[in-house]
Every structure is written in C-alpha cells, then in structure tokens.
Amino acid sequence: MEFTGGLVVDDSAFMRRAITKILENEPDIRVVATARSGEEAITKAQQENPDVITMDVEMPGMGGLEAVRNIVAHQRVPIIMCSSLTREGADTTFRALELGAVDFIAKPDAAYTNINEVARDLVAKVRTFARRGARPMAAHEASERAAERKLGRDPAVAPMHTSARGNFECVAIGTSTGGPVALSHVIPYLPADFATPIVIVQHMPLGFTRPLADRLNAQSKLRVVEAASGMLLAKGTAIVIPSGRQVRLVRSLGEVEVQLSADDGTSLHVPSVDIMTEQVANVYGPLSVGVILTGMGQDGVKGLKRLKARGGYVVGQDEKTCVVYGMPRAAAVAGLVDRVAPLDEISGILSSLTSGSKAQRL
C-alpha cells in the first residue's frame, strides 16, 4: 500500500496528538513528523518532504502565515490551515490562502461539537491534495496578475461559443475548495453598476461566511454581504449564503426575497450549491446564469441541470486554474457547461452576459 506522508504543525501538544490520531486512524496515511512552530515547520518540511502539511494559523514566534509564505516559495507541497473559530482566525486563514495554502478546516478542539465531521473533512482533503499535489498559484504569481489587472491589462475574453443574450437577471455562483481565493479573482473585478444580483454558496465551516463576505466587500466595488432572511435581492449586491443554512428565494410583487432555514437532513452540504442554483432557476428561469468554480465533489450538478432545463446559461472554471477540478468537471461531464473559462476571464464574461448587449457568436 502506498502511504500519504503528513507533517502536522501546531504549538499545542494536545492538538498535534489529536490531528495525528485523526490521520493515522486511516490505513493509507502516516504522520512522518510534527512541528511546534513555524521555524520548525520549515525545517521539517525540507527534511521530510511530506505529501501534505496541516498548519496551525496562530503560533508563538513565526506564525502560520510566514511559514506558509516560506514553504510555498521553495516546495510544491499542499498546506491545509487549521483555523480557530474566531474572526481573527478567519481573517488570518483567508490571508494564508492568498499566500498559497490550498484549503482550511476548523480546528478540531473540544468546543467543536461535530468532531467526526471535522475528521472526515480533514482526511478527505489530505487524500485529495496528496494525490493531486494541488495548490493555487504561488503568492508572487497572484500578486503579479492582480497588479496587471489593476493597470487595466485584463486578459481578453474570447467570444461566446453559443449565442447568449446580455439581459440575464441573476447570477448563481457555487464553489468549495479554493473558493475564497477564486471569488477574490471574480467579485472585486465586477463594476459597481453590475446589472444583476449575485447569490454565492461557498462551502466552509460555521462562522467563516461573514468574514468572507466582509473581506470581499472591502475588495469590491459591489456591495457584498452575508445573507439574512427577509433580505431582497438587488442589483449591484452579492450575497453569501451563511454556513449551516439553506436558501429559498420567493418572488412577490416584483421583488425577490431571501429566506434561510436549517437543512432537512437530506443535503451533504449546508449550504448546498444544488439547492441555491435550483432556487435561482425556479425564480429567474431563462434569465439565470450559473457559475461553477473550483471545489471537490459534484455539488451543483443537480441544480445546474434544473437551471439548464429552464433555459439558463452556465459558465465553468477551467481545470488549469482550479485548485481542485471536481465540481466544474462534474458539471462539464454532465454536459451542463456552455462556457469553460480561466478564472481571470469570468468577471468579464459575467459583465458581458448581464450588460444588455448581445454577446458575439463564433
């Protein structure tokens, strides 16, 4: 049997033991080393050459951010951040993702009520990243591309492969692993007068969707907020569905209202891309745009089938720019994607689809 070798980094001896136990309960995973600090993590990463690293966000001395920056500059090793369930922990985690970490989990401490779910999530991510060697673009690449876009050198958007009206009325975006960084390459590049509301589902633990919305809002010309029941969808506003809630959209007197509720126990993901895209399709029909970005699994396929059946249009992120080409691939294999595009082209495509002008044909 081929083993996945992991490096566990945390300043807490209890947490190092807990994460090691979670991983070594699996027959195909071995923890080859542990580290108590960022400095030790860098040394152990060079010595042991692990297949994957779990990295504590906050540590005395050199913290997780600096360790991530150093390791990804010298080694192509996937790093999964272990974040505390605090606002500060969330903000630091998002910065670590921008620097090159591939994903994160909520730290499995005694206060976390669903430790088994955290364990399953961690094991699945370790296996996925170790097998595929996935990681987003290095921090310097991301900075260079962002600088070019700010200077107006956006990549040219190729003509549509199918005729598509430019009067779509709602955009539904679904994403998972790699999504926070992917969204930061889409939402901040849309204009303030973007013509339609945007509904976003990003798979993440409880407590992280509001900091994500706030972070995107600070970067964007659009207004970006975490959704709340009773909120009305509006042009120029993107809403992020909260972790732990499912969304329903209700049209009344020309307005579309957001209603949030607990899951009924039938969905693997809460919130679910399937449920969100089905709701957008039901309300907006052929005036719906679905966007499926990087992520593990196939959440979104069922909902996008409904959106396509109602006459909507679907854009999928391409494999090269995905951290994990899972959700976009599943949608493409099912024949649901009208346009496959690199991440940095998607904002331009959405602007074209919702501008009121006719898109070109090949």
C-alpha positions in Angstrom: 0.0 0.0 0.0 1.2 3.5 -0.9 1.1 5.8 2.1 0.5 9.5 2.3 3.1 11.2 4.5 1.8 14.2 6.6 3.5 16.9 8.6 1.4 18.2 11.5 2.3 21.7 12.7 0.8 23.1 15.9 2.2 24.7 19.1 -0.2 22.7 21.2 0.9 19.2 22.1 -2.8 18.2 22.6 -3.6 19.4 19.1 -0.6 17.7 17.5 -1.7 14.4 19.1 -5.4 14.9 18.1 -4.6 15.7 14.4 -2.1 12.9 14.3 -4.6 10.4 15.7 -7.3 11.5 13.2 -4.9 11.0 10.3 -3.2 7.7 11.5 -6.6 6.1 12.1 -6.6 5.8 8.3 -4.7 2.8 6.8 -3.2 4.9 4.0 -2.0 7.9 5.9 1.1 8.3 8.1 2.3 11.3 10.0 6.0 11.5 9.2 6.8 14.4 11.6 5.3 17.1 13.8 6.4 20.6 14.5 5.7 23.1 17.3 6.5 26.4 15.4 6.7 28.0 12.0 10.5 27.8 12.1 10.4 24.1 12.9 7.8 23.5 10.2 10.1 25.0 7.6 13.0 22.7 8.7 10.8 19.6 8.9 9.2 20.3 5.5 12.7 20.4 3.9 13.9 17.3 5.8 10.9 15.1 5.5 9.5 16.2 2.1 5.9 15.5 3.2 3.0 14.9 0.8 0.8 17.3 2.7 1.1 19.7 5.7 -1.5 20.7 8.3 -0.6 24.1 9.6 -1.8 26.0 12.7 -2.8 29.5 12.0 -1.6 31.2 15.2 1.7 30.2 16.9 4.2 32.0 19.0 7.3 33.2 17.1 6.9 32.6 13.4 3.2 32.0 12.8 1.4 30.1 10.2 1.4 32.9 7.6 5.1 33.3 7.5 5.6 29.6 7.5 3.3 29.2 4.5 5.0 32.0 2.6 8.4 30.4 3.1 7.4 26.8 2.4 5.4 27.5 -0.8 8.3 29.6 -2.1 10.6 26.6 -2.0 8.4 23.5 -2.2 5.3 22.4 -4.1 3.6 20.9 -1.1 -0.1 21.3 -0.3 -0.8 23.1 3.0 -4.1 22.8 4.9 -4.6 25.5 7.5 -6.2 24.6 10.9 -8.1 27.7 12.0 -9.7 28.7 15.3 -13.4 29.6 15.2 -12.8 33.3 15.7 -12.9 36.4 13.5 -9.2 36.9 13.8 -8.6 33.2 12.9 -10.8 33.5 9.8 -9.1 36.7 8.6 -5.6 35.1 9.0 -6.8 32.0 7.3 -8.0 33.9 4.2 -4.6 35.6 4.1 -2.9 32.2 4.2 -5.0 31.0 1.3 -3.9 34.1 -0.7 -0.2 33.2 0.1 -0.5 29.7 -1.2 -2.3 27.4 1.3 -4.7 25.2 -0.5 -7.6 24.9 2.0 -8.5 25.0 5.7 -10.5 23.2 8.3 -11.9 24.4 11.6 -9.5 23.4 14.4 -10.9 20.2 16.0 -10.9 21.3 19.6 -13.1 20.2 22.5 -15.5 23.0 21.9 -16.3 21.9 18.4 -19.5 19.9 18.6 -19.1 17.9 15.4 -15.6 16.5 15.7 -16.4 13.5 13.5 -17.4 15.8 10.6 -14.1 17.8 11.0 -12.2 14.5 11.0 -13.9 13.3 7.8 -13.3 16.7 6.2 -9.6 16.7 7.1 -9.0 13.1 5.9 -10.8 13.8 2.6 -8.7 16.9 1.9 -5.4 15.2 2.9 -6.1 12.4 0.4 -7.2 14.7 -2.3 -4.3 17.1 -2.1 -1.7 14.4 -1.5 -2.9 12.5 -4.6 -3.1 15.5 -6.9 -0.5 17.8 -5.5 -3.0 20.6 -5.7 -2.2 24.1 -4.8 -3.3 27.5 -6.1 -0.9 29.9 -7.8 2.1 31.0 -5.7 1.7 34.3 -3.9 4.0 36.2 -6.3 2.1 34.9 -9.3 -1.2 36.1 -7.8 0.3 39.5 -6.9 1.6 39.9 -10.5 -1.7 39.0 -12.1 -3.6 41.3 -9.7 -1.3 44.2 -10.4 -1.7 43.7 -14.2 -5.5 43.8 -13.8 -5.4 47.0 -11.7 -3.3 48.5 -14.6 -6.1 47.6 -17.0 -4.4 44.7 -18.6 -7.2 42.2 -18.1 -7.0 39.1 -20.3 -9.1 39.3 -23.4 -12.3 37.5 -23.2 -12.9 35.2 -26.2 -16.3 35.3 -28.0 -19.1 33.1 -26.6 -19.3 29.6 -28.0 -23.0 29.9 -28.1 -25.5 32.7 -28.6 -26.3 34.3 -25.3 -28.5 37.3 -24.5 -26.9 40.1 -22.5 -30.0 40.6 -20.3 -29.7 37.9 -17.6 -31.2 38.9 -14.3 -29.4 36.8 -11.6 -26.0 35.1 -11.2 -25.6 32.0 -9.0 -22.0 31.1 -8.1 -21.1 27.8 -6.4 -17.7 26.9 -5.1 -15.8 24.9 -2.5 -12.1 24.1 -2.1 -10.1 27.1 -3.4 -13.2 29.2 -3.5 -12.2 32.1 -1.2 -9.3 32.9 -3.5 -11.3 32.2 -6.7 -14.0 34.6 -5.6 -11.4 37.3 -4.9 -10.5 37.0 -8.6 -14.1 37.4 -9.8 -16.2 39.6 -7.5 -13.7 42.6 -7.0 -13.4 42.9 -10.8 -17.1 43.5 -11.4 -18.3 47.1 -11.8 -20.3 49.0 -9.2 -23.2 49.2 -11.5 -23.2 45.4 -12.2 -26.7 44.8 -13.6 -27.9 41.8 -11.6 -27.9 40.4 -8.1 -25.4 37.6 -7.3 -26.0 34.7 -5.0 -23.0 32.8 -3.7 -22.6 29.4 -2.0 -19.1 28.7 -0.6 -18.6 25.5 1.4 -17.0 26.4 4.7 -17.3 25.9 8.4 -19.7 27.8 10.6 -18.6 31.3 11.4 -16.5 31.8 8.3 -19.0 33.1 5.7 -19.5 36.6 7.3 -15.7 37.3 7.4 -15.6 36.1 3.8 -18.4 38.5 2.8 -16.7 41.3 4.7 -13.4 40.6 3.0 -14.9 40.6 -0.5 -16.9 43.7 0.3 -13.7 45.6 1.3 -12.1 44.5 -2.0 -15.0 45.1 -4.3 -17.0 47.9 -6.0 -20.1 45.8 -5.4 -21.8 45.5 -2.0 -21.1 42.1 -0.6 -22.9 40.8 2.5 -23.8 37.6 4.3 -27.4 36.8 3.5 -30.2 37.2 6.1 -33.8 36.2 6.0 -36.1 38.9 4.6 -33.3 40.5 2.5 -34.3 41.4 -1.0 -32.0 40.6 -4.0 -30.7 43.8 -5.6 -28.6 44.9 -8.5 -25.0 45.7 -7.5 -25.2 43.4 -4.5 -23.7 39.9 -3.9 -25.0 37.8 -1.1 -23.1 34.9 0.6 -25.4 32.2 2.0 -24.4 31.6 5.6 -22.8 28.3 6.7 -25.3 26.0 8.3 -28.3 27.4 6.4 -30.1 26.6 3.1 -31.7 29.3 1.0 -35.1 29.7 -0.6 -36.0 32.5 -3.0 -39.5 33.9 -3.1 -40.8 36.4 -5.7 -43.5 38.7 -4.6 -44.7 42.0 -6.2 -41.7 42.1 -8.4 -39.2 41.7 -5.6 -37.2 38.5 -4.8 -36.9 37.8 -1.0 -34.3 35.6 0.6 -35.5 33.0 3.2 -33.0 31.0 5.2 -33.7 27.8 7.1 -32.0 24.8 8.6 -31.3 21.8 6.4 -33.8 19.0 6.4 -31.1 16.4 6.8 -31.0 15.4 3.1 -28.1 17.5 1.9 -24.5 16.7 2.1 -23.6 20.4 2.1 -25.2 23.1 4.1 -25.5 25.5 2.3 -25.8 23.5 -0.9 -24.9 24.7 -4.4 -27.6 22.4 -5.8 -30.4 24.0 -3.7 -29.2 27.5 -4.4 -29.0 27.1 -8.2 -32.4 25.3 -8.2 -33.9 28.3 -6.4 -32.3 30.8 -8.8 -33.6 28.7 -11.7 -37.1 28.5 -10.3 -37.4 32.2 -9.9 -35.4 33.6 -12.8 -35.8 30.7 -15.4 -34.0 31.5 -18.7 -32.6 34.7 -17.2 -30.4 32.8 -14.9 -26.6 32.5 -15.1 -24.9 29.6 -13.2 -21.1 29.8 -12.4 -19.3 26.7 -11.0 -15.9 27.3 -9.6 -13.1 25.2 -8.0 -14.1 22.5 -5.5 -14.2 18.9 -4.5 -17.1 16.6 -5.3 -20.1 17.3 -7.5 -22.4 19.7 -5.6 -24.1 21.9 -8.2 -24.8 19.3 -10.9 -28.4 18.7 -9.9 -29.1 22.4 -9.5 -27.4 23.3 -12.8 -29.5 20.6 -14.6 -32.6 22.5 -13.4 -31.1 25.8 -14.4 -30.3 24.5 -17.9 -33.7 22.9 -18.2 -35.2 26.3 -17.5 -33.1 27.9 -20.3 -30.3 29.4 -18.3 -26.6 29.7 -19.1 -23.7 28.1 -17.3 -20.0 29.1 -17.0 -17.4 26.7 -15.6 -13.9 27.4 -14.4 -11.2 25.5 -16.4 -9.0 22.8 -15.0 -5.8 24.7 -15.2 -6.9 27.5 -12.8 -8.8 25.3 -10.3 -7.3 24.3 -7.0 -9.4 21.1 -7.4 -11.1 20.4 -10.7 -14.0 18.5 -9.1 -17.3 20.5 -9.2 -16.6 22.2 -12.5 -15.5 18.8 -14.0 -18.7 17.1 -12.8 -20.8 19.8 -14.4 -18.8 19.7 -17.7 -19.0 15.9 -17.9 -22.8 16.1 -17.4 -22.9 18.4 -20.4 -24.2 21.4 -18.5 -21.4 24.0 -19.1 -21.9 26.4 -22.0 -18.6 28.2 -21.5 -15.3 26.9 -19.9 -13.0 29.7 -19.0 -9.9 30.6 -16.9 -10.6 32.2 -13.6 -9.5 35.7 -14.6 -11.9 35.8 -17.6 -15.0 35.0 -15.6 -15.7 38.6 -14.4 -15.5 39.8 -18.0 -17.9 37.1 -19.2 -20.4 37.9 -16.4 -20.3 41.6 -17.4 -20.9 40.7 -21.0 -23.8 38.4 -20.1 -25.6 41.0 -18.0 -24.8 44.2 -19.8 -27.8 44.2 -22.0 -25.8 43.8 -25.2 -25.8 40.8 -27.5 -22.8 38.5 -27.0 -20.9 37.6 -30.1 -21.1 34.2 -31.8 -18.2 32.2 -33.1 
